[in-house]
Amino acid sequence: ARLKRVPAPVRDRMMAVRAELPPGAITAVARFYDVLADRDEDPFLPSRASFAAACRNESALGLLLRMLERHSPEVCLAEGRGLRKAYYRARSAGTRPSGPARLRRITVPRDWPEAWLSLLPALREAPIAESTLRRHVASVNRCVELLPDMICPPRIGWLLGWEMARTFRDEALRPSTIANYLGGLVSLGTHGQYDAYAVAGLRSVQMGLLREARRTPKLKQSRIEALYDKGGYAEVLRAIVQNLDRADASADWRSEAQTARATAAILAVTLNVPPRSGDIASWRFGEALVRERWGAWRLRWQQEKTSVWLDAGTLWPEIGWVLDQHLLAGRPPRHAHRRYTELLGMNWLSHDLAGFDRRWPSERVSAAIGVPLHDLRTLAADYLRLHDPVAAPAIVAALLGHSTEEAGADYTALARQTAAQREWMDIRAIHAGGDGRPARS
């Protein structure tokens, strides 16, 4: 009797397992459909207001969503997820730092010696990007962790750099990683007007590590080769489809569905233009990503690392379709632009004001295809180099948003090698004998 306003199929499913229903299940579902009937609302696409009217607290909402997921799978529960996130925020307000707060905490020096702290104001005033400042402070924080177990005093110079490099090697860190950590100290001493000879000594240790790193095969190369073995971009496409299928198999109110669709959207964008993880984590609807009323998506953003604007223009229709899936989060396609206007100014991945950590997109890509997001920039450059090695350097620079020739020096060198190899093969073919055998010299 209490379920009289509930659709018959839903009522029948619940009554078939009545003995297994948790306490309050019938009341929760009945109240929800009573609200829908009173509001004359579409039972297959309930609004957030209807969920709020039927559920006065988080536990009641959780029970309702679980029951609808099981007994009324045709109902779109996406708006229920929005209300559930609001309950989470209210419960955890003031107890958990947000994404931006986490980044600010990284820039705070931890247990620095007084001599190092005295150099910090000059580093903060230096004409460097905020992201570079964060990286330098984080590197110095990593160096500070070694000081308690070191014999030499914390005086910036060659001896300190050498001792730190040796200790870092004991932790099995690669030369390039150690050089990056020491680079934070070098920058601190340079901008802080520390003794020039001492800074030069520390820099010499860093340069030696960088030279060693150039002779050491990059881990990235083995990862790229493994990705090629899986099919290269074909593997990326498979991962997009798998994540969209995973999202469709999950209820729209569950975080697994949103994470899967966000992962598919990240991978899809990299097919059009491969951005850096920090950039892609910061995009917002209506700013970097713009959706036209007719369904086309445009992408234009200022790169954090170089401050250069990169305009990808109108994204391919297939990419736009994947972005719509993430935008809709289970809602019918006809609601795509309405949903976009609701989310204007929101982070495109979280659909909220606060975004995810800057490393989150790369972590999701790594979980999906086995390589971090940055490797897809190398993959794109490789495809272009193999397709047209002569034109590749200029195209790669434009695609990846390089601001200087040095930024793409490695890609340019590889492209020139490939072009030279092909030209040599053509020369050999020209000088070959008419019967296909090499001509005698």
Secondary structure, 3 states (H helix, E strand, C coil): CCCCCCCHHHHHHHHHCHHHCCCCHHHHHHHHHHHHHHCCCCCCCCCHHHHHHHCCCHHHHHHHHHHHHHHCCCCCCHHHHHHHHHHHHHHHCCCCCCHHHHHHHHCCCCCCCHHHHCCHHHHHHCCCCHHHHHHHHHHHHHHHCCHHHCCCCCCCCHHHHHHHHHHHHHCCCCHHHHHHHHHHHHHHHHHCCCCHHHHHHHHHHHHHHHHHHHHCCCHHHHHHHHHHHHCCHHHHHHHHHHHHHHHHHCCCCCHHHHHHHHHHHHHHHHHHCCCCHHHHHHCEECCCEEECCCCCEEEEEECCCCCCEEEEEECCHHHHHHHHHHHHCCCCHHHHHHHHHHCCCCECCCCCCCCCCCCHHHHHHHHHHCCCCCHHHHHHHHHHHHHCCCCHHHHHHHHHCCCCCHHHHHHHHHHHHHHHHHHHHHHHHHHECCCCCECCC
